[in-house]
Amino acid sequence: MSDPLRLPAVFFRLRARLLEHIDLPLFFIVAALMLIGLATVHSATYDANSRVLSQLLNMLVGLALMWGVAQLPPQKLMRFAVPLYVIGVVLLVLVFLFGVRVNGAQRWLSLGFTRIQPSEILKIAVPLMVAWYLHKHEASLKARHFAGAALLMLVPFALIAKQPDLGTAILVGAAGFYVIFFAGLPWKVIGAIIAAASAAAPFLWSHLHDYQRKRILTLFDPSADPLGAGYHIIQSTIAIGSGGVVGKGWLAGTQTHLEFIPERHTDFIFAVFSEEWGLLGNTVLLVLYTLLVGRGILIAANASTLFSRAMAGSVTLSFFTYIFVNMGMVSGILPVVGVPLPFISYGGTAVVMLCLGLGILMSIQTHRMLVKK
């Protein structure tokens, strides 16, 4: 028979092993956001609670992936950069050639039993590839290396924009640009890029699809098409404003439960949360997101290699971009694009990819600490 006194020791060793490469500040912040997300999805889909269970399963899968990635040191993560990038680009080409078209957009590949959206893979594959490439040339970084990194980013950007999916293309491009920025891109080059983009704005405008131009114009006057392009913004701002300071209470949002808010469990879930919890709830949510981004920036600042610093910075600023764009579009200060609110919006792929990013941050933080000891 085993000694009962040894059981607590086994338990503590197992717990230590499970938490060895988990950054607890990050974990507790994200756990709080996930609990808020489940409660809000429940309210937004009160007549279809199977989605809450599905979202819980998505989160558990994401957390398992986060734990697995956190166990790998950054040196091993670099080995996935090239194959993941190549697979992602090949899948984008297959989408262009054989993709499934839905509502005028060709973004999915059919596998018979399900469909996949390869552009989601590039949200991690692009920064990984760019960080690997710049790390490889760290000893002698020159302008041509930054140009090569930009090309690695622009190829998937162009393929995704062609689908068309400008929102995802911008997120993928931003993730790659953040890597280049943290690798030491000179400020004068950044200024030149901004100037060039501003000068090219009229040309880019002429190449936007009609619905993309309409979304931008609707931003300035939603009432011009209150039952069409402006409907999303009008209803979401009404919901946010009606929440007041303390909100109407959980499950008591009238705009939500009378189904005025479109896509209330996905892209516009912030309107649901704001109506029910008001300004105080939004303040708590913003504090949690600020802590998440702040922790990520701290991990990037303390990273020991260019690859680690660039990846941590890219993942963190990608989180910030998701948060800013989603809250901005729901509040009516940015055009409507398909960007989820991190760890709050319903959606399996988004949750899993966000948790993958968390795993990368934890890998960089915990393995750096082990090296220093």
C-alpha positions as CSV (number, residue, x, y, z in Angstrom):
1,M,0.0,0.0,0.0
2,S,1.1,3.5,-0.7
3,D,1.9,5.8,2.1
4,P,-1.1,8.3,2.5
5,L,1.4,10.9,3.8
6,R,3.1,10.9,0.3
7,L,-0.1,11.9,-1.5
8,P,0.1,15.6,-0.7
9,A,3.7,15.7,-1.8
10,V,2.7,14.1,-5.1
11,F,-0.1,16.6,-5.5
12,F,2.2,19.5,-4.9
13,R,4.8,18.2,-7.4
14,L,2.1,17.7,-10.0
15,R,0.8,21.3,-9.4
16,A,4.3,22.7,-9.7
17,R,4.8,20.8,-13.0
18,L,1.5,22.1,-14.4
19,L,2.3,25.7,-13.4
20,E,6.0,25.6,-14.2
21,H,5.7,27.6,-17.5
22,I,2.5,29.4,-16.8
23,D,2.7,33.2,-16.2
24,L,0.2,33.6,-13.4
25,P,-0.5,37.3,-13.8
26,L,-1.4,36.7,-17.4
27,F,-3.4,33.6,-16.6
28,F,-5.6,35.3,-13.9
29,I,-6.3,38.3,-16.1
30,V,-7.4,36.1,-19.0
31,A,-9.4,33.9,-16.7
32,A,-11.3,36.9,-15.5
33,L,-11.9,38.0,-19.1
34,M,-13.1,34.6,-20.1
35,L,-15.6,34.4,-17.2
36,I,-17.0,37.8,-18.3
37,G,-17.1,36.5,-21.8
38,L,-19.1,33.4,-20.9
39,A,-21.6,35.5,-18.8
40,T,-22.0,38.0,-21.7
41,V,-22.4,35.3,-24.4
42,H,-25.1,33.7,-22.1
43,S,-27.0,37.0,-22.0
44,A,-26.6,37.6,-25.7
45,T,-27.8,34.0,-26.6
46,Y,-30.3,33.5,-23.8
47,D,-32.5,31.3,-26.2
48,A,-29.5,29.2,-27.4
49,N,-27.4,28.3,-24.5
50,S,-25.7,25.5,-26.5
51,R,-23.4,28.4,-27.6
52,V,-22.3,29.0,-24.1
53,L,-21.3,25.3,-23.8
54,S,-19.6,25.5,-27.2
55,Q,-17.7,28.6,-26.1
56,L,-16.6,26.9,-22.9
57,L,-15.3,24.0,-24.9
58,N,-13.5,26.5,-27.2
59,M,-11.9,28.1,-24.2
60,L,-10.8,24.8,-22.7
61,V,-9.2,23.8,-26.0
62,G,-7.5,27.2,-26.2
63,L,-6.2,26.9,-22.7
64,A,-4.8,23.5,-23.4
65,L,-3.1,24.8,-26.5
66,M,-1.8,27.8,-24.4
67,W,-0.3,25.4,-21.9
68,G,1.3,23.2,-24.6
69,V,2.9,26.2,-26.4
70,A,4.1,27.7,-23.1
71,Q,6.2,24.5,-22.4
72,L,8.2,25.1,-25.6
73,P,11.2,27.4,-25.3
74,P,11.3,30.2,-27.9
75,Q,14.1,28.4,-29.8
76,K,11.8,25.6,-30.5
77,L,8.9,27.9,-31.5
78,M,11.2,29.3,-34.2
79,R,11.3,25.9,-35.9
80,F,7.6,26.2,-36.7
81,A,7.9,29.6,-38.4
82,V,8.8,28.5,-41.9
83,P,6.5,25.5,-42.3
84,L,3.6,27.3,-40.7
85,Y,4.1,30.3,-43.0
86,V,4.5,28.1,-46.1
87,I,1.4,26.1,-45.3
88,G,-0.6,29.3,-44.6
89,V,0.4,30.9,-47.9
90,V,-0.3,27.7,-49.9
91,L,-3.8,27.5,-48.3
92,L,-4.4,31.1,-49.3
93,V,-3.5,30.3,-52.9
94,L,-5.9,27.3,-52.8
95,V,-8.6,29.6,-51.4
96,F,-8.0,31.9,-54.4
97,L,-8.3,29.0,-56.8
98,F,-10.8,26.7,-55.2
99,G,-12.3,28.5,-52.3
100,V,-15.9,28.5,-51.2
101,R,-17.7,31.8,-52.0
102,V,-20.2,33.1,-49.4
103,N,-22.0,36.5,-49.7
104,G,-19.5,37.6,-52.3
105,A,-16.4,36.7,-50.3
106,Q,-14.1,33.8,-51.2
107,R,-12.4,33.1,-47.8
108,W,-13.0,29.5,-47.0
109,L,-11.7,26.0,-48.0
110,S,-14.1,23.1,-47.9
111,L,-12.8,19.9,-46.4
112,G,-16.0,18.0,-47.0
113,F,-17.0,17.7,-43.3
114,T,-16.2,21.3,-42.4
115,R,-14.8,24.5,-43.7
116,I,-11.6,26.3,-42.6
117,Q,-10.5,30.0,-43.0
118,P,-6.8,29.9,-43.7
119,S,-6.3,33.6,-43.1
120,E,-6.7,33.0,-39.3
121,I,-3.5,30.9,-39.4
122,L,-1.5,33.8,-40.9
123,K,-2.3,36.0,-37.8
124,I,0.3,33.9,-36.0
125,A,2.3,32.6,-39.0
126,V,3.3,36.0,-40.4
127,P,4.8,37.5,-37.1
128,L,6.5,34.1,-36.5
129,M,8.0,34.1,-39.9
130,V,9.1,37.8,-39.9
131,A,10.6,37.5,-36.4
132,W,12.5,34.3,-37.4
133,Y,13.8,36.1,-40.6
134,L,15.0,39.2,-38.7
135,H,16.5,37.1,-35.9
136,K,18.4,35.1,-38.5
137,H,20.0,38.4,-39.7
138,E,20.3,40.1,-36.3
139,A,24.0,40.5,-36.4
140,S,23.9,42.6,-39.6
141,L,20.4,44.1,-40.0
142,K,20.3,46.4,-43.0
143,A,17.6,48.1,-45.0
144,R,17.4,45.1,-47.4
145,H,16.5,42.8,-44.5
146,F,13.7,45.1,-43.4
147,A,12.5,45.2,-47.0
148,G,12.6,41.4,-47.1
149,A,10.6,41.2,-43.9
150,A,8.0,43.6,-45.4
151,L,7.7,41.4,-48.5
152,L,7.1,38.3,-46.3
153,M,4.2,40.3,-44.8
154,L,2.8,41.8,-48.0
155,V,2.4,38.5,-49.8
156,P,-0.3,37.1,-47.4
157,F,-1.7,40.6,-47.0
158,A,-2.4,40.9,-50.7
159,L,-3.9,37.4,-50.9
160,I,-6.3,38.0,-48.0
161,A,-7.3,41.5,-49.2
162,K,-8.1,39.9,-52.6
163,Q,-10.7,37.5,-51.0
164,P,-11.9,40.3,-50.1
165,D,-11.3,40.5,-46.4
166,L,-9.7,43.8,-45.7
167,G,-10.2,43.7,-42.0
168,T,-8.3,40.4,-41.5
169,A,-5.7,41.6,-44.0
170,I,-5.0,44.7,-41.9
171,L,-4.7,42.6,-38.8
172,V,-2.2,40.3,-40.4
173,G,-0.3,43.2,-41.9
174,A,-0.3,45.0,-38.5
175,A,1.0,41.8,-36.7
176,G,3.9,41.7,-39.2
177,F,4.6,45.4,-38.9
178,Y,4.8,45.2,-35.1
179,V,7.6,42.6,-35.4
180,I,9.5,44.9,-37.7
181,F,9.0,47.8,-35.4
182,F,10.3,45.9,-32.3
183,A,13.2,44.7,-34.3
184,G,14.4,48.3,-34.6
185,L,12.8,49.9,-37.6
186,P,14.1,53.5,-37.7
187,W,11.6,56.2,-36.9
188,K,12.4,58.1,-40.1
189,V,11.4,55.1,-42.1
190,I,8.1,54.8,-40.1
191,G,7.5,58.5,-40.9
192,A,8.2,57.9,-44.6
193,I,5.7,55.0,-44.6
194,I,3.0,57.1,-43.0
195,A,3.6,59.9,-45.5
196,A,3.5,57.5,-48.4
197,A,0.3,55.9,-47.1
198,S,-1.3,59.3,-46.7
199,A,-0.3,60.3,-50.3
200,A,-1.7,57.0,-51.6
201,A,-5.1,57.3,-49.8
202,P,-7.0,58.6,-52.9
203,F,-5.6,55.7,-55.0
204,L,-6.5,53.2,-52.3
205,W,-10.0,54.6,-52.0
206,S,-10.6,54.1,-55.7
207,H,-9.7,50.4,-55.3
208,L,-12.0,49.7,-52.4
209,H,-15.1,47.6,-53.0
210,D,-18.4,49.5,-52.9
211,Y,-19.5,48.0,-49.6
212,Q,-16.1,49.0,-48.0
213,R,-16.5,52.6,-49.1
214,K,-20.1,52.6,-47.9
215,R,-18.9,51.4,-44.4
216,I,-16.4,54.3,-44.2
217,L,-19.0,56.9,-45.3
218,T,-21.6,55.5,-43.0
219,L,-19.2,56.2,-40.1
220,F,-19.6,60.0,-40.6
221,D,-23.4,59.8,-41.0
222,P,-25.1,56.6,-39.9
223,S,-28.5,58.2,-40.3
224,A,-28.1,58.4,-44.0
225,D,-29.0,54.7,-44.2
226,P,-30.5,53.8,-40.8
227,L,-32.0,50.5,-41.9
228,G,-29.0,49.4,-44.0
229,A,-25.3,50.2,-43.6
230,G,-25.9,52.5,-40.6
231,Y,-28.1,50.1,-38.7
232,H,-25.3,48.3,-36.8
233,I,-23.7,51.6,-35.5
234,I,-27.1,53.2,-34.6
235,Q,-28.3,50.2,-32.5
236,S,-25.0,49.6,-30.8
237,T,-24.6,53.2,-29.7
238,I,-28.1,53.3,-28.4
239,A,-27.3,50.2,-26.3
240,I,-24.1,51.7,-25.0
241,G,-25.8,55.0,-24.1
242,S,-28.8,53.3,-22.5
243,G,-26.5,51.4,-20.0
244,G,-25.7,54.7,-18.2
245,V,-23.4,54.6,-15.3
246,V,-24.3,51.3,-13.6
247,G,-26.1,49.5,-16.4
248,K,-29.5,47.7,-16.6
249,G,-28.2,44.5,-14.9
250,W,-27.2,41.1,-16.2
251,L,-29.9,39.6,-18.5
252,A,-31.8,42.8,-18.3
253,G,-30.6,44.6,-21.5
254,T,-33.7,45.6,-23.6
255,Q,-31.8,46.3,-26.8
256,T,-30.2,42.9,-26.5
257,H,-33.2,40.8,-25.6
258,L,-35.5,42.5,-28.1
259,E,-32.9,41.7,-30.7
260,F,-32.1,45.2,-31.9
261,I,-28.4,44.6,-31.7
262,P,-27.1,42.7,-34.7
263,E,-24.4,40.0,-34.3
264,R,-24.7,40.6,-30.6
265,H,-22.8,37.5,-29.5
266,T,-19.8,38.0,-31.9
267,D,-18.6,41.4,-33.2
268,F,-21.1,43.6,-31.3
269,I,-20.9,41.8,-27.9
270,F,-19.4,45.0,-26.4
271,A,-22.7,46.7,-26.9
272,V,-24.4,43.9,-24.9
273,F,-21.9,44.2,-22.1
274,S,-22.2,48.0,-22.0
275,E,-26.0,48.0,-21.8
276,E,-26.0,45.6,-18.9
277,W,-23.0,46.9,-16.9
278,G,-22.8,50.5,-17.9
279,L,-19.8,52.8,-17.4
280,L,-18.6,50.9,-14.2
281,G,-18.5,47.6,-16.1
282,N,-16.7,49.2,-19.0
283,T,-14.1,50.6,-16.6
284,V,-13.5,47.2,-15.1
285,L,-13.2,45.7,-18.6
286,L,-10.7,48.4,-19.7
287,V,-8.6,47.9,-16.5
288,L,-8.4,44.2,-17.3
289,Y,-7.4,44.9,-20.9
290,T,-4.8,47.5,-19.7
291,L,-3.3,45.0,-17.4
292,L,-3.2,42.4,-20.2
293,V,-1.4,44.7,-22.6
294,G,0.8,46.1,-19.9
295,R,2.0,42.6,-18.9
296,G,2.7,41.8,-22.5
297,I,4.8,44.9,-23.0
298,L,6.7,44.2,-19.8
299,I,7.5,40.7,-21.2
300,A,8.6,42.1,-24.5
301,A,10.8,44.7,-22.7
302,N,12.5,42.0,-20.7
303,A,12.9,39.5,-23.5
304,S,16.5,38.2,-24.0
305,T,16.6,37.8,-27.8
306,L,15.4,39.8,-30.9
307,F,13.0,36.9,-31.8
308,S,11.5,36.9,-28.3
309,R,11.2,40.7,-28.1
310,A,9.7,41.0,-31.5
311,M,7.2,38.2,-31.0
312,A,6.1,39.3,-27.6
313,G,5.7,42.9,-28.8
314,S,3.7,41.8,-31.9
315,V,1.3,39.5,-29.9
316,T,0.7,42.2,-27.3
317,L,0.1,45.0,-29.8
318,S,-2.2,42.6,-31.8
319,F,-4.3,42.2,-28.7
320,F,-4.4,46.0,-28.3
321,T,-5.4,46.3,-32.0
322,Y,-8.3,43.8,-31.6
323,I,-9.5,45.7,-28.5
324,F,-9.2,49.2,-29.9
325,V,-10.8,48.3,-33.3
326,N,-13.7,46.3,-31.8
327,M,-14.6,48.9,-29.2
328,G,-14.1,51.7,-31.7
329,M,-16.4,50.2,-34.3
330,V,-19.1,49.3,-31.8
331,S,-18.9,52.9,-30.3
332,G,-19.2,54.4,-33.8
333,I,-15.7,56.0,-34.1
334,L,-14.3,53.4,-36.5
335,P,-15.8,51.7,-39.6
336,V,-17.5,48.3,-39.0
337,V,-15.1,45.4,-39.7
338,G,-15.2,41.8,-38.6
339,V,-12.9,42.0,-35.5
340,P,-13.9,40.1,-32.3
341,L,-13.4,41.4,-28.7
342,P,-10.7,39.3,-27.2
343,F,-11.9,36.5,-24.9
344,I,-15.4,38.1,-24.8
345,S,-16.8,37.5,-28.3
346,Y,-18.2,34.1,-29.3
347,G,-16.0,32.2,-31.7
348,G,-13.8,29.1,-31.7
349,T,-11.1,30.1,-34.1
350,A,-10.6,33.5,-32.5
351,V,-10.3,32.1,-29.0
352,V,-7.9,29.4,-29.9
353,M,-5.6,31.8,-31.8
354,L,-5.7,34.3,-29.0
355,C,-4.7,31.5,-26.5
356,L,-1.9,30.5,-28.9
357,G,-0.6,34.1,-28.6
358,L,-0.8,33.9,-24.8
359,G,1.2,30.6,-24.9
360,I,3.9,32.4,-26.9
361,L,4.0,35.2,-24.3
362,M,4.3,32.7,-21.4
363,S,7.0,30.7,-23.2
364,I,9.0,33.9,-23.7
365,Q,8.6,35.0,-20.1
366,T,9.1,31.8,-18.2
367,H,12.0,30.5,-20.2
368,R,13.7,33.8,-19.9
369,M,13.5,33.6,-16.2
370,L,14.9,30.0,-16.2
371,V,17.9,31.2,-18.3
372,K,18.6,34.0,-15.9
373,K,18.7,31.7,-12.9
